[in-house]
């Protein structure tokens, strides 16, 4: 019997708390954030090389983006992400299936970008040692 009474009291407390929060939202005392998961950083990848990139993977702190193909001199559409650093994991293959990648060790001491527009730029591919230069462009609009 005591267990039922405790459960009823607990249920009433939860119900009254919910109603109180709803009243605060309605009265403007508390704002409901309907866009709670809204992401304010836009990200894109730009291929400034003379090579086609295929099976591209970009690893950002909370997001992994994949692209089948990125033609030379082209860029991806903007994608909303939670955050990014000025460098990140990127892997792709060239037309001869040679693998290129950059793997950051960590982001200790770095501050992530969380608003604005971030673009990674793939440039200067060296096929002899399968390396490339990764640059970035950031704008806080």
Secondary structure, 3 states (H helix, E strand, C coil): CHHHHHHHHHHHHHHHHHHHHHHHHHHCCCCCCCCCCCCCEEEEEEECCCCCEEEEEEECCCCEEEEEEECCCCECCCEEECCECCCCEEEEECCCCCEEEECCCCCCCCCCECCEEEEEEEEEEECCCCEEEEEEEEECC
